[in-house]
Amino acid sequence: MKTIVDRIGKPALLEQTAEECAELAHACLKEARRLRGENPTPKTTPECWLAISEELTDLQICIEMLEAAGYHGDQAIADVKRQRMVQRLDEAGK
């Protein structure tokens, strides 16, 4: 049985992943606006949370397909990036 990546190809998978990243970013920005209240949005808390959940799920599916296509994250890089974030927060006194 052909995989989804076999059926649509890597370029289409990469495009879809980028699109889902943008949609998740948009949902997160709406929630940030809602939380801050400085620039009101008509979206309710449940609507914002549902949008983030849906887009996060779409992105997780894309990540699974990317991994099946041979693209992989790197745990060592992730560890370095987490530590860098902690260091920056420490330096900022947060």
Contacts in CASP RR format, 6 or more apart in sequence:
PFRMAT RR
TARGET T0000
AUTHOR 0000-0000-0000
METHOD contacts of the structure
MODEL  1
MKTIVDRIGKPALLEQTAEECAELAHACLKEARRLRGENPTPKTTPECWL
AISEELTDLQICIEMLEAAGYHGDQAIADVKRQRMVQRLDEAGK
3 65 0 8 1.000
3 68 0 8 1.000
4 13 0 8 1.000
4 65 0 8 1.000
5 13 0 8 1.000
5 65 0 8 1.000
5 68 0 8 1.000
5 69 0 8 1.000
8 16 0 8 1.000
10 69 0 8 1.000
13 62 0 8 1.000
13 65 0 8 1.000
13 66 0 8 1.000
13 69 0 8 1.000
16 62 0 8 1.000
17 59 0 8 1.000
17 62 0 8 1.000
17 63 0 8 1.000
17 65 0 8 1.000
17 66 0 8 1.000
20 55 0 8 1.000
20 58 0 8 1.000
20 59 0 8 1.000
20 62 0 8 1.000
21 59 0 8 1.000
23 55 0 8 1.000
23 58 0 8 1.000
24 52 0 8 1.000
24 55 0 8 1.000
24 56 0 8 1.000
24 58 0 8 1.000
24 59 0 8 1.000
26 55 0 8 1.000
27 48 0 8 1.000
27 51 0 8 1.000
27 52 0 8 1.000
27 54 0 8 1.000
27 55 0 8 1.000
28 52 0 8 1.000
30 41 0 8 1.000
30 43 0 8 1.000
30 48 0 8 1.000
30 51 0 8 1.000
31 43 0 8 1.000
31 48 0 8 1.000
31 49 0 8 1.000
31 51 0 8 1.000
31 52 0 8 1.000
33 39 0 8 1.000
33 40 0 8 1.000
33 41 0 8 1.000
34 41 0 8 1.000
34 43 0 8 1.000
34 44 0 8 1.000
34 45 0 8 1.000
34 48 0 8 1.000
43 51 0 8 1.000
67 73 0 8 1.000
END
